[in-house]
Amino acid sequence: MSNVFIAFQANEESRPIIEAILADNPHAVAVHTVGLVKIDAPDQLCIKRETIEEIIGKRYNLQEMQLNLVTLSGYIDEDDDQFTLSWKH
């Protein structure tokens, strides 16, 4: 089993994204360091637009998360509703 990960700048814009990721991926672990939040998960990590919208209370375009994205590891599968990292392709 290999981990995938995604890391964001530690700021207010990233907070609801990180909260949504952890809500939708109970197997994920967030590591907070100075200026950065890295989220690791075994095999797969899914970011759902709908969950982010529930947290922020308005429409959200998943492309916006890339403004605060620092790095990631895994194959990317994305559409308008979700962004998934995995080692399956």
C-alpha positions in Angstrom: 0.0 0.0 0.0 1.4 3.4 -1.0 0.4 6.8 0.3 -0.8 9.6 -1.8 -0.5 13.2 -0.5 -1.5 16.7 -1.1 -0.1 19.8 0.6 -1.6 23.3 0.8 -0.5 26.7 2.1 -1.7 27.0 5.7 -4.0 30.0 5.3 -7.7 30.9 5.5 -8.5 30.0 1.9 -7.2 26.5 2.4 -8.9 25.8 5.7 -12.3 24.7 4.2 -10.6 22.6 1.6 -8.6 20.8 4.3 -11.6 20.4 6.5 -13.6 18.9 3.5 -10.8 16.5 2.7 -10.6 15.2 6.2 -14.4 14.8 6.4 -14.6 12.8 3.2 -11.4 10.7 3.8 -11.4 9.4 7.4 -8.3 7.4 6.7 -6.3 10.6 5.9 -3.9 12.3 8.3 -3.1 16.0 8.3 0.3 17.2 9.3 0.5 20.9 10.2 3.9 22.6 9.9 4.8 26.2 9.6 3.0 27.6 6.6 2.0 24.2 5.2 -0.6 21.5 5.8 0.2 18.1 4.2 -2.5 15.4 4.0 -1.4 11.8 3.6 -3.7 8.9 2.8 -3.2 5.2 1.9 -3.9 4.5 -1.8 -6.5 7.2 -2.6 -7.6 10.7 -1.6 -10.8 12.3 -2.9 -11.7 16.0 -2.7 -15.4 16.7 -3.3 -16.7 20.0 -4.5 -20.0 19.4 -2.8 -18.4 19.0 0.7 -16.4 22.2 0.2 -19.5 24.1 -0.8 -21.3 22.8 2.3 -18.5 24.2 4.5 -18.2 27.6 2.8 -21.9 28.0 2.1 -21.5 28.9 -1.6 -20.6 27.5 -5.0 -17.0 26.5 -5.4 -14.9 25.7 -8.5 -12.4 23.0 -7.7 -9.8 24.7 -10.0 -9.6 27.4 -7.3 -7.9 25.1 -4.8 -4.8 25.2 -7.1 -4.2 28.7 -6.0 -3.0 27.4 -2.5 -1.8 24.0 -3.6 1.9 23.5 -2.9 2.5 19.9 -4.1 0.9 16.5 -4.5 1.8 12.9 -5.2 -0.3 10.4 -7.1 -2.2 10.1 -10.3 -4.8 12.8 -10.8 -8.4 12.1 -11.9 -10.5 15.2 -11.9 -13.8 16.6 -13.2 -16.1 19.4 -12.1 -17.3 17.5 -9.0 -14.2 15.9 -7.6 -10.4 15.7 -7.6 -9.0 12.3 -6.8 -5.4 11.2 -6.2 -4.5 7.5 -6.3 -1.9 5.1 -7.5 -4.4 3.3 -9.6 -4.6 4.4 -13.3 
